[in-house]
Amino acid sequence: MQDREVVAAIVAGDADGVAEAYDRYAASLYTYCCSVLPGPEAAEAVLDTFAVAAARLPGLRDPDRLGAWLHAVARNECLRQLGPDEPGYAAGADSVVPGLEDPDDEPPAATLPPELRGQVLTVCADNSPAGRAHRMSVAHRAGTFGPAGFPKPAGSPRPQWWRGARRRPRLAAAAAVAAALAVVAGLTVVMTAGGAHRPQAAALRLGGAVPASASGTVPGSASGAPTPSGSAPASTPASPLTTPTPGSGSSPGTPDTRGTPQPSASPAPSPASPSPSPSPSSPPAQGHLRVAPDTLVLMSATGQPASGSFKLTATGGPVSHFAIKFAAVAGGQIRVSPTGGSLPANGSVVVTVTVTSKVALDTHLTVEPGNLIVTVVFKL
């Protein structure tokens, strides 16, 4: 099939068109997304890209550019997950994919998650009200599209070092700690080197006497013998701030010690305060859950079980405990595995849902924490 035939099949709602587009372009899309985001978030970006395709491909003016269009949508999905603080993206052409302009910068190929194909087909083929609403929500979130049908660039990607930091957060944290320690060490050296000259400089600025040297002598004094207290001997000239007062009883040649500032005794060193006991390390911040897809459409013959699955991913930190709750349904049976557990940061788990019923039903599961809703539609 040519690209324009694949586009026509997707626009007509043919699941074979979505399957052909996935088999043709999903590997390169996932490889690009993994160069910007961690694995679980990259898979979610690819899933959302095909959801946008199911809703927005009718506006593509040149159907032969399906591959470039999918990569442009995937680029915007990656930038949206990186955050809203990205600067404006000044692309020369709407089909350019950041990071793939130069063949030498092409990232190494990444292996597609085996369950991603089924999730993409489920999301794109779900024609229930909930399924159509989900695709329209993802397409609306994708932003505006230009006259040619291509999405307008959402912003520029972070530099290459940031992509590496996203993929290796522990290494980035260690580098940040090392840089902070280096800055603190440099400030300590500068303050220590400059501290020895501050008292003497301050004394000179205030017009006071120069402090005694380490040997106990005063520079410029007649005698080189050290004084017991380290202060200037009696032959030291009076301070220029002292003025003889008539009637004070002091002779013209005798300094008046009453107006002369006397050296104060050095204060006794205060006892060292005990160092505070180290506080216990705080537990890591709790993350939150992401669910993909949020709608399962199951089909089976009457009385035969049908199964589907969705993925839970912990983002922003670990999730110490999650639980999946659901209500019993009349005329059928629902089994969920697993119904609870814990996830490390960026960890994920695939949850399997099996429905056995003699009648069609529409129900939902609730995932805590976060009160996430997964809609389950069973058709005969």
One Martini backbone bead per residue (centre of mass of N, CA, C, O) as a GRO file, in nm:
protein
  380
    1MET     BB    1   0.097   0.036   0.021
    2GLN     BB    2   0.040   0.351   0.001
    3ASP     BB    3   0.019   0.629   0.180
    4ARG     BB    4  -0.257   0.723   0.061
    5GLU     BB    5  -0.399   0.451   0.128
    6VAL     BB    6  -0.358   0.458   0.431
    7VAL     BB    7  -0.507   0.722   0.482
    8ALA     BB    8  -0.780   0.635   0.365
    9ALA     BB    9  -0.825   0.403   0.569
   10ILE     BB   10  -0.820   0.573   0.829
   11VAL     BB   11  -1.050   0.770   0.751
   12ALA     BB   12  -1.257   0.515   0.713
   13GLY     BB   13  -1.194   0.317   0.976
   14ASP     BB   14  -0.962   0.118   0.909
   15ALA     BB   15  -0.764  -0.103   1.081
   16ASP     BB   16  -0.554  -0.172   0.856
   17GLY     BB   17  -0.436   0.112   0.833
   18VAL     BB   18  -0.318   0.130   1.119
   19ALA     BB   19  -0.141  -0.125   1.100
   20GLU     BB   20   0.032  -0.027   0.860
   21ALA     BB   21   0.142   0.232   0.993
   22TYR     BB   22   0.275   0.093   1.232
   23ASP     BB   23   0.466  -0.107   1.074
   24ARG     BB   24   0.614   0.138   0.923
   25TYR     BB   25   0.659   0.378   1.181
   26ALA     BB   26   0.699   0.297   1.486
   27ALA     BB   27   1.005   0.254   1.515
   28SER     BB   28   1.096   0.549   1.447
   29LEU     BB   29   0.922   0.690   1.657
   30TYR     BB   30   1.037   0.547   1.912
   31THR     BB   31   1.331   0.626   1.871
   32TYR     BB   32   1.289   0.928   1.895
   33CYS     BB   33   1.142   0.938   2.172
   34CYS     BB   34   1.387   0.801   2.329
   35SER     BB   35   1.581   1.060   2.277
   36VAL     BB   36   1.383   1.239   2.488
   37LEU     BB   37   1.254   0.995   2.648
   38PRO     BB   38   1.150   0.772   2.835
   39GLY     BB   39   1.012   0.476   2.765
   40PRO     BB   40   0.714   0.512   2.873
   41GLU     BB   41   0.678   0.801   2.747
   42ALA     BB   42   0.738   0.718   2.455
   43ALA     BB   43   0.499   0.523   2.423
   44GLU     BB   44   0.282   0.737   2.479
   45ALA     BB   45   0.353   0.920   2.236
   46VAL     BB   46   0.287   0.710   2.019
   47LEU     BB   47  -0.006   0.659   2.098
   48ASP     BB   48  -0.096   0.959   2.057
   49THR     BB   49  -0.020   0.984   1.760
   50PHE     BB   50  -0.238   0.778   1.655
   51ALA     BB   51  -0.479   0.924   1.777
   52VAL     BB   52  -0.439   1.179   1.605
   53ALA     BB   53  -0.460   1.040   1.329
   54ALA     BB   54  -0.762   0.943   1.358
   55ALA     BB   55  -0.856   1.268   1.371
   56ARG     BB   56  -0.644   1.447   1.155
   57LEU     BB   57  -0.592   1.322   0.861
   58PRO     BB   58  -0.814   1.469   0.682
   59GLY     BB   59  -0.615   1.744   0.671
   60LEU     BB   60  -0.416   1.616   0.475
   61ARG     BB   61  -0.303   1.724   0.170
   62ASP     BB   62  -0.045   1.513   0.157
   63PRO     BB   63  -0.053   1.170   0.180
   64ASP     BB   64   0.262   1.107   0.106
   65ARG     BB   65   0.339   1.247   0.411
   66LEU     BB   66   0.295   1.055   0.657
   67GLY     BB   67   0.572   1.025   0.799
   68ALA     BB   68   0.622   1.329   0.854
   69TRP     BB   69   0.361   1.375   1.014
   70LEU     BB   70   0.411   1.175   1.248
   71HIS     BB   71   0.678   1.309   1.344
   72ALA     BB   72   0.557   1.586   1.410
   73VAL     BB   73   0.363   1.485   1.627
   74ALA     BB   74   0.576   1.345   1.808
   75ARG     BB   75   0.734   1.596   1.876
   76ASN     BB   76   0.504   1.746   2.028
   77GLU     BB   77   0.460   1.525   2.243
   78CYS     BB   78   0.740   1.547   2.369
   79LEU     BB   79   0.730   1.852   2.443
   80ARG     BB   80   0.483   1.831   2.627
   81GLN     BB   81   0.624   1.639   2.839
   82LEU     BB   82   0.864   1.836   2.916
   83GLY     BB   83   0.707   2.116   2.901
   84PRO     BB   84   0.606   2.472   2.904
   85ASP     BB   85   0.925   2.604   2.905
   86GLU     BB   86   0.966   2.622   2.614
   87PRO     BB   87   1.089   2.752   2.355
   88GLY     BB   88   1.059   2.857   2.056
   89TYR     BB   89   1.008   2.701   1.739
   90ALA     BB   90   1.241   2.740   1.458
   91ALA     BB   91   1.131   2.612   1.179
   92GLY     BB   92   1.174   2.573   0.836
   93ALA     BB   93   0.994   2.303   0.847
   94ASP     BB   94   0.712   2.107   0.923
   95SER     BB   95   0.888   1.815   0.882
   96VAL     BB   96   1.090   1.857   1.094
   97VAL     BB   97   1.302   1.662   1.308
   98PRO     BB   98   1.434   1.675   1.595
   99GLY     BB   99   1.756   1.507   1.570
  100LEU     BB  100   1.716   1.431   1.226
  101GLU     BB  101   1.865   1.628   1.026
  102ASP     BB  102   2.121   1.460   1.093
  103PRO     BB  103   2.245   1.149   1.037
  104ASP     BB  104   2.462   1.158   1.272
  105ASP     BB  105   2.210   1.208   1.497
  106GLU     BB  106   2.098   0.935   1.492
  107PRO     BB  107   1.952   0.730   1.686
  108PRO     BB  108   1.930   0.446   1.824
  109ALA     BB  109   1.765   0.173   1.806
  110ALA     BB  110   1.446   0.076   1.928
  111THR     BB  111   1.246  -0.139   2.110
  112LEU     BB  112   0.942  -0.241   2.090
  113PRO     BB  113   0.676  -0.286   2.262
  114PRO     BB  114   0.468  -0.557   2.241
  115GLU     BB  115   0.191  -0.401   2.348
  116LEU     BB  116   0.158  -0.142   2.163
  117ARG     BB  117  -0.007  -0.237   1.918
  118GLY     BB  118  -0.269  -0.311   2.070
  119GLN     BB  119  -0.318  -0.029   2.188
  120VAL     BB  120  -0.345   0.125   1.922
  121LEU     BB  121  -0.581  -0.040   1.798
  122THR     BB  122  -0.781   0.010   2.030
  123VAL     BB  123  -0.794   0.322   2.021
  124CYS     BB  124  -0.863   0.351   1.703
  125ALA     BB  125  -1.127   0.134   1.713
  126ASP     BB  126  -1.289   0.302   1.917
  127ASN     BB  127  -1.654   0.381   1.881
  128SER     BB  128  -1.718   0.483   2.135
  129PRO     BB  129  -1.781   0.754   2.315
  130ALA     BB  130  -1.519   0.729   2.479
  131GLY     BB  131  -1.321   0.684   2.243
  132ARG     BB  132  -1.384   0.945   2.084
  133ALA     BB  133  -1.323   1.138   2.317
  134HIS     BB  134  -1.027   1.064   2.352
  135ARG     BB  135  -0.925   1.142   2.067
  136MET     BB  136  -1.019   1.439   2.080
  137SER     BB  137  -0.849   1.517   2.324
  138VAL     BB  138  -0.571   1.456   2.202
  139ALA     BB  139  -0.605   1.639   1.950
  140HIS     BB  140  -0.646   1.905   2.106
  141ARG     BB  141  -0.368   1.887   2.260
  142ALA     BB  142  -0.184   1.907   1.988
  143GLY     BB  143  -0.305   2.156   1.856
  144THR     BB  144  -0.224   2.326   1.579
  145PHE     BB  145  -0.295   2.340   1.224
  146GLY     BB  146  -0.211   2.384   0.918
  147PRO     BB  147  -0.300   2.410   0.587
  148ALA     BB  148  -0.142   2.125   0.522
  149GLY     BB  149  -0.190   1.956   0.816
  150PHE     BB  150   0.033   2.042   0.995
  151PRO     BB  151   0.183   2.079   1.282
  152LYS     BB  152   0.261   2.313   1.493
  153PRO     BB  153   0.518   2.403   1.658
  154ALA     BB  154   0.565   2.386   2.012
  155GLY     BB  155   0.890   2.365   2.030
  156SER     BB  156   1.196   2.330   2.158
  157PRO     BB  157   1.427   2.122   2.232
  158ARG     BB  158   1.633   1.998   2.429
  159PRO     BB  159   1.931   1.936   2.478
  160GLN     BB  160   2.135   1.663   2.480
  161TRP     BB  161   2.196   1.667   2.788
  162TRP     BB  162   1.896   1.649   2.874
  163ARG     BB  163   1.830   1.376   2.755
  164GLY     BB  164   2.036   1.225   2.931
  165ALA     BB  165   1.907   1.313   3.202
  166ARG     BB  166   1.632   1.172   3.156
  167ARG     BB  167   1.763   0.879   3.127
  168ARG     BB  168   1.987   0.972   3.376
  169PRO     BB  169   1.912   1.096   3.677
  170ARG     BB  170   2.145   1.005   3.867
  171LEU     BB  171   2.382   1.129   3.710
  172ALA     BB  172   2.277   1.420   3.720
  173ALA     BB  173   2.271   1.447   4.029
  174ALA     BB  174   2.574   1.396   4.076
  175ALA     BB  175   2.675   1.637   3.907
  176ALA     BB  176   2.534   1.857   4.075
  177VAL     BB  177   2.676   1.798   4.344
  178ALA     BB  178   2.968   1.841   4.243
  179ALA     BB  179   2.929   2.138   4.158
  180ALA     BB  180   2.848   2.246   4.439
  181LEU     BB  181   3.110   2.164   4.589
  182ALA     BB  182   3.303   2.335   4.417
  183VAL     BB  183   3.184   2.611   4.491
  184VAL     BB  184   3.224   2.593   4.797
  185ALA     BB  185   3.532   2.554   4.792
  186GLY     BB  186   3.600   2.823   4.652
  187LEU     BB  187   3.478   3.012   4.868
  188THR     BB  188   3.654   2.915   5.105
  189VAL     BB  189   3.930   3.000   4.991
  190VAL     BB  190   3.872   3.303   4.956
  191MET     BB  191   3.794   3.367   5.255
  192THR     BB  192   4.059   3.265   5.386
  193ALA     BB  193   4.264   3.448   5.230
  194GLY     BB  194   4.113   3.732   5.315
  195GLY     BB  195   4.092   3.729   5.641
  196ALA     BB  196   4.391   3.818   5.745
  197HIS     BB  197   4.360   4.139   5.631
  198ARG     BB  198   4.114   4.281   5.773
  199PRO     BB  199   4.201   4.403   6.052
  200GLN     BB  200   4.429   4.593   5.951
  201ALA     BB  201   4.262   4.751   5.747
  202ALA     BB  202   4.053   4.857   5.950
  203ALA     BB  203   4.253   5.014   6.130
  204LEU     BB  204   4.354   5.211   5.913
  205ARG     BB  205   4.076   5.338   5.840
  206LEU     BB  206   4.030   5.434   6.164
  207GLY     BB  207   4.322   5.530   6.288
  208GLY     BB  208   4.465   5.313   6.428
  209ALA     BB  209   4.659   5.092   6.553
  210VAL     BB  210   4.885   4.866   6.491
  211PRO     BB  211   4.910   4.559   6.531
  212ALA     BB  212   5.067   4.323   6.665
  213SER     BB  213   5.290   4.106   6.621
  214ALA     BB  214   5.375   3.781   6.673
  215SER     BB  215   5.627   3.877   6.869
  216GLY     BB  216   5.502   4.153   7.028
  217THR     BB  217   5.575   4.384   6.847
  218VAL     BB  218   5.596   4.721   6.749
  219PRO     BB  219   5.591   4.900   6.490
  220GLY     BB  220   5.838   5.158   6.553
  221SER     BB  221   5.968   5.084   6.802
  222ALA     BB  222   6.248   5.108   7.006
  223SER     BB  223   6.181   4.832   7.109
  224GLY     BB  224   6.210   4.466   7.059
  225ALA     BB  225   6.064   4.391   7.301
  226PRO     BB  226   5.831   4.224   7.443
  227THR     BB  227   5.521   4.258   7.559
  228PRO     BB  228   5.317   4.112   7.775
  229SER     BB  229   5.026   4.214   7.628
  230GLY     BB  230   5.089   4.345   7.331
  231SER     BB  231   5.124   4.636   7.388
  232ALA     BB  232   5.216   4.946   7.395
  233PRO     BB  233   5.447   5.131   7.513
  234ALA     BB  234   5.511   5.432   7.671
  235SER     BB  235   5.677   5.549   7.410
  236THR     BB  236   5.424   5.572   7.271
  237PRO     BB  237   5.250   5.766   7.100
  238ALA     BB  238   4.991   5.942   7.098
  239SER     BB  239   4.695   5.965   6.998
  240PRO     BB  240   4.546   6.184   6.775
  241LEU     BB  241   4.268   6.187   6.948
  242THR     BB  242   4.437   6.320   7.178
  243THR     BB  243   4.364   6.593   7.415
  244PRO     BB  244   4.478   6.820   7.616
  245THR     BB  245   4.358   6.927   7.931
  246PRO     BB  246   4.302   7.176   8.118
  247GLY     BB  247   4.372   7.072   8.444
  248SER     BB  248   4.452   6.759   8.435
  249GLY     BB  249   4.779   6.722   8.513
  250SER     BB  250   4.920   6.705   8.258
  251SER     BB  251   5.188   6.706   8.082
  252PRO     BB  252   5.291   6.793   7.774
  253GLY     BB  253   5.467   6.509   7.739
  254THR     BB  254   5.214   6.359   7.847
  255PRO     BB  255   5.005   6.122   7.812
  256ASP     BB  256   4.656   6.085   7.809
  257THR     BB  257   4.500   5.798   7.924
  258ARG     BB  258   4.198   5.881   7.951
  259GLY     BB  259   4.166   5.931   7.618
  260THR     BB  260   4.275   5.649   7.573
  261PRO     BB  261   4.237   5.371   7.420
  262GLN     BB  262   4.197   5.064   7.554
  263PRO     BB  263   4.281   4.756   7.553
  264SER     BB  264   4.096   4.487   7.521
  265ALA     BB  265   4.015   4.206   7.632
  266SER     BB  266   4.011   3.906   7.522
  267PRO     BB  267   3.782   3.695   7.462
  268ALA     BB  268   3.661   3.419   7.557
  269PRO     BB  269   3.624   3.127   7.438
  270SER     BB  270   3.370   2.965   7.322
  271PRO     BB  271   3.212   2.697   7.345
  272ALA     BB  272   3.157   2.443   7.159
  273SER     BB  273   2.905   2.350   6.985
  274PRO     BB  274   2.717   2.105   6.936
  275SER     BB  275   2.658   1.900   6.699
  276PRO     BB  276   2.417   1.816   6.513
  277SER     BB  277   2.217   1.576   6.467
  278PRO     BB  278   2.138   1.374   6.236
  279SER     BB  279   1.890   1.358   6.023
  280PRO     BB  280   1.667   1.179   5.897
  281SER     BB  281   1.597   1.059   5.607
  282SER     BB  282   1.389   1.129   5.367
  283PRO     BB  283   1.160   1.024   5.183
  284PRO     BB  284   1.066   0.983   4.885
  285ALA     BB  285   0.885   1.110   4.656
  286GLN     BB  286   0.581   1.077   4.542
  287GLY     BB  287   0.417   0.961   4.284
  288HIS     BB  288   0.241   0.899   3.978
  289LEU     BB  289  -0.008   0.785   3.769
  290ARG     BB  290  -0.027   0.606   3.455
  291VAL     BB  291  -0.265   0.542   3.188
  292ALA     BB  292  -0.245   0.286   2.917
  293PRO     BB  293  -0.516   0.276   2.827
  294ASP     BB  294  -0.855   0.411   2.918
  295THR     BB  295  -0.965   0.193   2.697
  296LEU     BB  296  -1.161  -0.111   2.663
  297VAL     BB  297  -1.222  -0.334   2.383
  298LEU     BB  298  -1.433  -0.617   2.393
  299MET     BB  299  -1.460  -0.934   2.208
  300SER     BB  300  -1.725  -1.192   2.197
  301ALA     BB  301  -1.875  -1.461   2.251
  302THR     BB  302  -2.115  -1.613   2.404
  303GLY     BB  303  -1.962  -1.694   2.713
  304GLN     BB  304  -1.685  -1.582   2.630
  305PRO     BB  305  -1.380  -1.486   2.688
  306ALA     BB  306  -1.219  -1.156   2.729
  307SER     BB  307  -0.909  -0.978   2.665
  308GLY     BB  308  -0.715  -0.714   2.824
  309SER     BB  309  -0.485  -0.422   2.841
  310PHE     BB  310  -0.292  -0.217   3.073
  311LYS     BB  311  -0.078   0.056   3.177
  312LEU     BB  312   0.126   0.121   3.460
  313THR     BB  313   0.292   0.435   3.559
  314ALA     BB  314   0.562   0.574   3.737
  315THR     BB  315   0.581   0.925   3.805
  316GLY     BB  316   0.801   1.131   3.996
  317GLY     BB  317   0.814   0.846   4.142
  318PRO     BB  318   0.715   0.642   4.370
  319VAL     BB  319   0.468   0.375   4.439
  320SER     BB  320   0.375   0.211   4.722
  321HIS     BB  321   0.050   0.201   4.643
  322PHE     BB  322  -0.185   0.014   4.453
  323ALA     BB  323  -0.537   0.014   4.333
  324ILE     BB  324  -0.805  -0.198   4.199
  325LYS     BB  325  -1.143  -0.111   4.130
  326PHE     BB  326  -1.464  -0.296   4.114
  327ALA     BB  327  -1.774  -0.380   3.998
  328ALA     BB  328  -2.028  -0.570   3.980
  329VAL     BB  329  -2.198  -0.754   3.722
  330ALA     BB  330  -2.466  -0.825   3.541
  331GLY     BB  331  -2.423  -1.130   3.374
  332GLY     BB  332  -2.113  -1.123   3.483
  333GLN     BB  333  -1.742  -1.131   3.467
  334ILE     BB  334  -1.456  -0.994   3.648
  335ARG     BB  335  -1.098  -0.993   3.586
  336VAL     BB  336  -0.803  -0.885   3.777
  337SER     BB  337  -0.443  -0.858   3.678
  338PRO     BB  338  -0.352  -0.693   3.905
  339THR     BB  339  -0.495  -0.521   4.208
  340GLY     BB  340  -0.194  -0.464   4.318
  341GLY     BB  341   0.085  -0.257   4.452
  342SER     BB  342   0.417  -0.161   4.347
  343LEU     BB  343   0.634   0.123   4.233
  344PRO     BB  344   0.885   0.245   4.087
  345ALA     BB  345   1.053   0.466   3.936
  346ASN     BB  346   0.942   0.422   3.610
  347GLY     BB  347   0.758   0.201   3.659
  348SER     BB  348   0.576  -0.099   3.541
  349VAL     BB  349   0.242  -0.243   3.464
  350VAL     BB  350   0.043  -0.512   3.351
  351VAL     BB  351  -0.309  -0.514   3.310
  352THR     BB  352  -0.552  -0.770   3.326
  353VAL     BB  353  -0.869  -0.809   3.148
  354THR     BB  354  -1.154  -1.026   3.218
  355VAL     BB  355  -1.449  -1.117   3.027
  356THR     BB  356  -1.769  -1.274   3.123
  357SER     BB  357  -2.058  -1.281   2.897
  358LYS     BB  358  -2.406  -1.270   2.765
  359VAL     BB  359  -2.372  -0.958   2.767
  360ALA     BB  360  -2.351  -0.646   2.714
  361LEU     BB  361  -2.103  -0.409   2.848
  362ASP     BB  362  -2.047  -0.113   3.076
  363THR     BB  363  -1.752  -0.025   3.251
  364HIS     BB  364  -1.533   0.038   3.543
  365LEU     BB  365  -1.217   0.136   3.665
  366THR     BB  366  -1.028   0.204   3.971
  367VAL     BB  367  -0.733   0.401   4.028
  368GLU     BB  368  -0.507   0.389   4.301
  369PRO     BB  369  -0.387   0.671   4.291
  370GLY     BB  370  -0.600   0.943   4.130
  371ASN     BB  371  -0.871   0.843   4.014
  372LEU     BB  372  -0.857   0.640   3.779
  373ILE     BB  373  -1.012   0.569   3.460
  374VAL     BB  374  -1.129   0.251   3.322
  375THR     BB  375  -1.281   0.156   3.036
  376VAL     BB  376  -1.521  -0.117   2.981
  377VAL     BB  377  -1.598  -0.282   2.669
  378PHE     BB  378  -1.852  -0.526   2.592
  379LYS     BB  379  -1.883  -0.733   2.303
  380LEU     BB  380  -2.075  -0.956   2.072
   0.00000   0.00000   0.00000
